Amino acid sequence: MKSKTPSQSVTINTEVVLPNDTNHVGNLFGGKLLQWVDITAAIAAQRHCGRVVVTAAINHVSFENPISQNSIVTLEAKVSRAFTSSMEIFVDVFVENPVTGVKTKCNEAILTFVAIDQNGSPLPVPALVPETEIEQKRFDSALRRRQLSLILGGRMKPEEATELRALFMKD
Ligand SMILES: CC(C)(COP(=O)(O)OP(=O)(O)OC[C@H]1O[C@@H](n2cnc3c(N)ncnc32)[C@H](O)[C@@H]1OP(=O)(O)O)[C@@H](O)C(=O)NCCC(=O)NCCS
């Protein structure tokens, strides 16, 4: 299977925060943002592997800044690493000032998707070759996040986590 670069599957989604998308204090409801994040990331994963994908885990989400009603929100999803059938996706969330056009990063999410066949069984995906410095950094740290996610999901024993030895093992 031919390897791919992150730019081959980058997915950009632009939304406007409508009244129905807000919470009791007039800011974007976190669940709505998660829906946008999940869909944008799924499209990037699907573009990378050319298969149907499902969300296996939401590894990390940070709601650093509130996003007010009428804001223009841009979500940028990129595959950060591909393993056998799973892919880690980073989603960077920006808010755009409608007057100046300046975009400010306000949130970040990391998700894991798995390519599946018609029976729901995992399928192999192409390898990912990072190109930029930030892509390389995210690629390098993805194995650590995968092992932590597998431990938390009861799919890996802490002693098997080669990248997390320093956290779990006494010397
Ligand atoms: C995700 C799913 C396909 C995995 O199937 P499975 O039979 O457990 O398959 P495996 O154990 O072989 O795992 C497949 C891959 O997923 C990865 N994976 C599974 N759970 C994971 C988790 N919590 N974090 C990170 N990776 C995970 C495995 O490491 C493996 O990766 P690899 O092939 O790259 O090594 C299956 O659990 C599923 O269908 N879940 C429901 C998905 C869904 O409906 N999502 C929508 C949200 S409601």
The ligand as an SDF file (V2000), in Angstrom:
LIG
                    3D

 48 50  0  0  0  0  0  0  0  0999 V2000
  -12.9950    0.4300   16.7230 C   0  0  0  0  0  0  0  0  0  0  0  0
  -13.3100   -1.0450   16.4400 C   0  0  0  0  0  0  0  0  0  0  0  0
  -13.5380   -1.2410   14.9360 C   0  0  0  0  0  0  0  0  0  0  0  0
  -12.0890   -1.8720   16.8590 C   0  0  0  0  0  0  0  0  0  0  0  0
  -12.4120   -3.1980   16.5870 O   0  0  0  0  0  0  0  0  0  0  0  0
  -11.6960   -4.4260   17.3400 P   0  0  0  0  0  0  0  0  0  0  0  0
  -12.3660   -5.6600   16.8930 O   0  0  0  0  0  0  0  0  0  0  0  0
  -11.5790   -4.1300   18.7820 O   0  0  0  0  0  0  0  0  0  0  0  0
  -10.3130   -4.4330   16.6100 O   0  0  0  0  0  0  0  0  0  0  0  0
   -8.8180   -4.4380   17.1770 P   0  0  0  0  0  0  0  0  0  0  0  0
   -8.6850   -4.8310   18.6060 O   0  0  0  0  0  0  0  0  0  0  0  0
   -8.0420   -5.2010   16.1580 O   0  0  0  0  0  0  0  0  0  0  0  0
   -8.4210   -2.8930   17.0680 O   0  0  0  0  0  0  0  0  0  0  0  0
   -8.3290   -2.2840   15.7920 C   0  0  0  0  0  0  0  0  0  0  0  0
   -7.4420   -1.0850   15.9270 C   0  0  0  0  0  0  0  0  0  0  0  0
   -8.0810   -0.1260   16.7310 O   0  0  0  0  0  0  0  0  0  0  0  0
   -7.1720    0.3340   17.7280 C   0  0  0  0  0  0  0  0  0  0  0  0
   -7.9430    0.7690   18.8800 N   0  0  0  0  0  0  0  0  0  0  0  0
   -9.0390    0.1830   19.3900 C   0  0  0  0  0  0  0  0  0  0  0  0
   -9.4600    0.8790   20.4700 N   0  0  0  0  0  0  0  0  0  0  0  0
   -8.6090    1.9230   20.6160 C   0  0  0  0  0  0  0  0  0  0  0  0
   -8.4890    2.9810   21.5410 C   0  0  0  0  0  0  0  0  0  0  0  0
   -9.3550    3.1250   22.5490 N   0  0  0  0  0  0  0  0  0  0  0  0
   -7.4820    3.8710   21.3990 N   0  0  0  0  0  0  0  0  0  0  0  0
   -6.6100    3.7560   20.3860 C   0  0  0  0  0  0  0  0  0  0  0  0
   -6.6500    2.7510   19.4760 N   0  0  0  0  0  0  0  0  0  0  0  0
   -7.6360    1.8510   19.5990 C   0  0  0  0  0  0  0  0  0  0  0  0
   -6.3020   -0.8820   17.9990 C   0  0  0  0  0  0  0  0  0  0  0  0
   -5.0890   -0.5220   18.6210 O   0  0  0  0  0  0  0  0  0  0  0  0
   -6.0960   -1.3740   16.5850 C   0  0  0  0  0  0  0  0  0  0  0  0
   -5.1370   -0.5410   15.9510 O   0  0  0  0  0  0  0  0  0  0  0  0
   -4.0630   -1.1060   14.8800 P   0  0  0  0  0  0  0  0  0  0  0  0
   -4.7860   -2.0440   13.9530 O   0  0  0  0  0  0  0  0  0  0  0  0
   -3.6060    0.1220   14.1560 O   0  0  0  0  0  0  0  0  0  0  0  0
   -2.9820   -1.7660   15.6570 O   0  0  0  0  0  0  0  0  0  0  0  0
  -14.5660   -1.5400   17.2490 C   0  0  0  0  0  0  0  0  0  0  0  0
  -14.2690   -1.4620   18.6330 O   0  0  0  0  0  0  0  0  0  0  0  0
  -15.8060   -0.7210   16.9470 C   0  0  0  0  0  0  0  0  0  0  0  0
  -16.4520   -0.9280   15.9280 O   0  0  0  0  0  0  0  0  0  0  0  0
  -16.1840    0.1990   17.8620 N   0  0  0  0  0  0  0  0  0  0  0  0
  -17.3610    1.0420   17.6830 C   0  0  0  0  0  0  0  0  0  0  0  0
  -17.0070    2.2390   16.8020 C   0  0  0  0  0  0  0  0  0  0  0  0
  -18.1570    3.2110   16.7000 C   0  0  0  0  0  0  0  0  0  0  0  0
  -19.2950    2.8170   16.5650 O   0  0  0  0  0  0  0  0  0  0  0  0
  -17.8300    4.5010   16.7640 N   0  0  0  0  0  0  0  0  0  0  0  0
  -18.8000    5.5430   16.6850 C   0  0  0  0  0  0  0  0  0  0  0  0
  -18.9160    6.2170   18.0020 C   0  0  0  0  0  0  0  0  0  0  0  0
  -20.3790    5.7860   18.8400 S   0  0  0  0  0  0  0  0  0  0  0  0
  1  2  1  0
  2  3  1  0
  2  4  1  0
  2 36  1  0
  4  5  1  0
  5  6  1  0
  6  7  2  0
  6  8  1  0
  6  9  1  0
  9 10  1  0
 10 11  2  0
 10 12  1  0
 10 13  1  0
 13 14  1  0
 14 15  1  0
 15 16  1  0
 15 30  1  0
 16 17  1  0
 17 18  1  0
 17 28  1  0
 18 19  1  0
 18 27  1  0
 19 20  2  0
 20 21  1  0
 21 22  1  0
 21 27  2  0
 22 23  1  0
 22 24  2  0
 24 25  1  0
 25 26  2  0
 26 27  1  0
 28 29  1  0
 28 30  1  0
 30 31  1  0
 31 32  1  0
 32 33  2  0
 32 34  1  0
 32 35  1  0
 36 37  1  0
 36 38  1  0
 38 39  2  0
 38 40  1  0
 40 41  1  0
 41 42  1  0
 42 43  1  0
 43 44  2  0
 43 45  1  0
 45 46  1  0
 46 47  1  0
 47 48  1  0
M  END
$$$$
